[in-house]
Amino acid sequence: MLDTLASLEQRPLSLSNYGRAHDSPSCRVEPTGVPGFLTSIISSSLSWIEGEDARERIWTAASTRLSERSGRTAMPSMMRTFEVPLLEGQTVVVELHEPSLTSDNLGFKTWTSSVLLSSRLVSLSRYLPKSHSRVLELGAGTGLVGIAAACVWGVNVTLTDLPEILPNLRRNIDKNLSLIQSCGGDACALPLDWSDDTNFSEADSNRYPVILAADPLYSPDHPQMLAKTVQQWLRRTPESSLIIELPLRPGYQHERDDLKRKLVDLGLEIAVEGYECGSEDWQGRMGEQAEVECWWSLWRYKASAPDA
Ligand SMILES: C[S@@+](CC[C@H](N)C(=O)[O-])C[C@H]1O[C@@H](n2cnc3c(N)ncnc32)[C@H](O)[C@@H]1O
């Protein structure tokens, strides 16, 4: 029975460099009926099996298989790997720790937009300012995009998020630091709350020529907070670039439009944009793999924008 339960394991899918899940799930069993099978084991006394220890191992294995089918929120902490393309066809593998998802800590999971944006960095290189040795990431979460940018572009990236996200973010930077440095980059994590006006950076030299943000929009307050943060931290030169990737969640069209309007009000315009599809990283109860459509865009100050 333990062998059967082991064969039903669902691991996090490895994500290829285009955000598509490799077709290598460990479980090749027709998913229909599996949750019912697992529940029947958990609710059984297993009285025909000798030894409390053996019964415990079976209950534990069945519960684990069921939690793997109950969505990401039911899962324990885990290490995951992400393959990121570099210039000239090479790749690096970034290793990230994802804590269990408690309360509202959305920064403890690596979202599809991040996976797609980390793979897009190579092709965005040609649009970047000639001198972009400093890069800021907003709402970095587990750190995939910032760590990838440090590797792909060989630059110094400041990854920022809310204070409660920083311990895991720092852990992930430390884990990948030798990889980042071998690519000529560097990275650190700092708290930056978009709602905190005291972050204000007065000197232009303190600002960043490149800002990155993946999936930062899920509240009606976010467009205003993000636009203000971009205004505070994006260097006011025509070459400076804001790069954003957003999932096209149906309930958030208003927030996306609002953010676009507010960025235009700041004097920014879209230099290049596109749509792409990635996989949701976890299969549903029946083994289905949802697709996530995303929009990426690179913004610059209009030539006519004040101080640009
Ligand atoms: C959906 S997650 C995306 C995380 C990561 N960029 C990714 O795509 O995997 C949104 C991130 O924004 C951060 N965030 C939310 N509100 C914030 C605020 N007021 N200031 C700074 N970061 C915030 C969250 O902590 C979280 O890490």
The ligand as an SDF file (V2000), in Angstrom:
LIG
                    3D

 27 29  0  0  0  0  0  0  0  0999 V2000
    1.3080   38.2350   -5.8230 C   0  0  0  0  0  0  0  0  0  0  0  0
    2.7780   38.5120   -4.9490 S   0  0  0  0  0  0  0  0  0  0  0  0
    4.0020   38.5250   -6.2350 C   0  0  0  0  0  0  0  0  0  0  0  0
    5.3660   38.1770   -5.6910 C   0  0  0  0  0  0  0  0  0  0  0  0
    6.4350   38.0090   -6.7670 C   0  0  0  0  0  0  0  0  0  0  0  0
    6.6760   39.2420   -7.4670 N   0  0  0  0  0  0  0  0  0  0  0  0
    6.0320   36.9240   -7.7480 C   0  0  0  0  0  0  0  0  0  0  0  0
    5.5080   37.2760   -8.8340 O   0  0  0  0  0  0  0  0  0  0  0  0
    6.2500   35.7400   -7.4550 O   0  0  0  0  0  0  0  0  0  0  0  0
    2.6760   40.2660   -4.5640 C   0  0  0  0  0  0  0  0  0  0  0  0
    3.8520   40.7840   -3.7610 C   0  0  0  0  0  0  0  0  0  0  0  0
    3.6410   42.1800   -3.4780 O   0  0  0  0  0  0  0  0  0  0  0  0
    3.9850   42.4190   -2.1340 C   0  0  0  0  0  0  0  0  0  0  0  0
    3.2580   43.5950   -1.6260 N   0  0  0  0  0  0  0  0  0  0  0  0
    1.9310   43.7070   -1.4220 C   0  0  0  0  0  0  0  0  0  0  0  0
    1.6320   44.9100   -0.9020 N   0  0  0  0  0  0  0  0  0  0  0  0
    2.8130   45.5770   -0.7670 C   0  0  0  0  0  0  0  0  0  0  0  0
    3.1690   46.8680   -0.2870 C   0  0  0  0  0  0  0  0  0  0  0  0
    2.2610   47.7090    0.2190 N   0  0  0  0  0  0  0  0  0  0  0  0
    4.4680   47.2260   -0.3110 N   0  0  0  0  0  0  0  0  0  0  0  0
    5.4020   46.3660   -0.7960 C   0  0  0  0  0  0  0  0  0  0  0  0
    5.1350   45.1200   -1.2700 N   0  0  0  0  0  0  0  0  0  0  0  0
    3.8510   44.7330   -1.2430 C   0  0  0  0  0  0  0  0  0  0  0  0
    3.5770   41.1310   -1.4220 C   0  0  0  0  0  0  0  0  0  0  0  0
    4.2160   40.9880   -0.1640 O   0  0  0  0  0  0  0  0  0  0  0  0
    3.9990   40.0860   -2.4150 C   0  0  0  0  0  0  0  0  0  0  0  0
    5.3290   39.6770   -2.2620 O   0  0  0  0  0  0  0  0  0  0  0  0
  1  2  1  0
  2  3  1  0
  2 10  1  0
  3  4  1  0
  4  5  1  0
  5  6  1  0
  5  7  1  0
  7  8  2  0
  7  9  1  0
 10 11  1  0
 11 12  1  0
 11 26  1  0
 12 13  1  0
 13 14  1  0
 13 24  1  0
 14 15  1  0
 14 23  1  0
 15 16  2  0
 16 17  1  0
 17 18  1  0
 17 23  2  0
 18 19  1  0
 18 20  2  0
 20 21  1  0
 21 22  2  0
 22 23  1  0
 24 25  1  0
 24 26  1  0
 26 27  1  0
M  CHG  2   2   1   9  -1
M  END
$$$$
